Amino acid sequence: MVIKTKRFYVNGKSCKVKLKKEGADYLVVVDGNVYAKTPNELFAVQAFNEI
């Protein structure tokens, strides 16, 4: 389940970041690659906002 999504441009290239919940883990996914995986929602939201 996708909780949040944001898009921005870096050097003219589109970048897509998603905050997802899968089972008991929260994932921060950048362009299809897992950036952070944690069971703690607060840490996942901080990592999402950091990007």
C-alpha positions as CSV (number, residue, x, y, z in Angstrom):
1,M,0.0,0.0,0.0
2,V,1.4,3.4,-1.0
3,I,1.2,6.0,1.7
4,K,2.9,9.0,0.0
5,T,4.4,9.8,-3.3
6,K,6.4,12.7,-4.6
7,R,8.0,13.6,-7.9
8,F,10.8,16.1,-8.6
9,Y,13.4,16.8,-11.3
10,V,17.2,16.3,-10.9
11,N,19.4,17.5,-13.8
12,G,16.4,17.5,-16.1
13,K,15.5,13.9,-15.2
14,S,12.3,12.9,-13.4
15,C,12.7,11.2,-10.0
16,K,9.8,9.4,-8.2
17,V,9.9,8.6,-4.5
18,K,7.3,6.4,-2.7
19,L,6.6,5.6,0.9
20,K,5.0,2.1,1.1
21,K,3.8,-0.3,3.7
22,E,4.4,-4.0,3.0
23,G,3.4,-6.3,5.7
24,A,5.1,-5.2,8.9
25,D,7.8,-3.1,7.1
26,Y,7.8,0.4,5.7
27,L,9.8,1.0,2.5
28,V,11.1,4.2,0.9
29,V,11.5,3.5,-2.8
30,V,13.4,5.8,-5.2
31,D,12.9,5.1,-8.9
32,G,12.0,1.4,-8.2
33,N,15.0,0.8,-5.9
34,V,14.6,0.4,-2.1
35,Y,16.3,3.2,-0.3
36,A,15.3,2.3,3.3
37,K,13.4,-0.6,4.8
38,T,12.3,-0.4,8.5
39,P,9.6,-1.6,10.8
40,N,9.4,1.8,12.3
41,E,7.0,4.2,10.6
42,L,8.6,7.4,12.1
43,F,12.1,6.5,10.7
44,A,10.5,5.7,7.3
45,V,8.7,9.1,7.1
46,Q,12.0,10.9,8.1
47,A,13.9,9.1,5.3
48,F,11.1,10.0,2.9
49,N,11.1,13.7,3.9
50,E,14.9,13.7,3.7
51,I,15.0,13.0,0.0
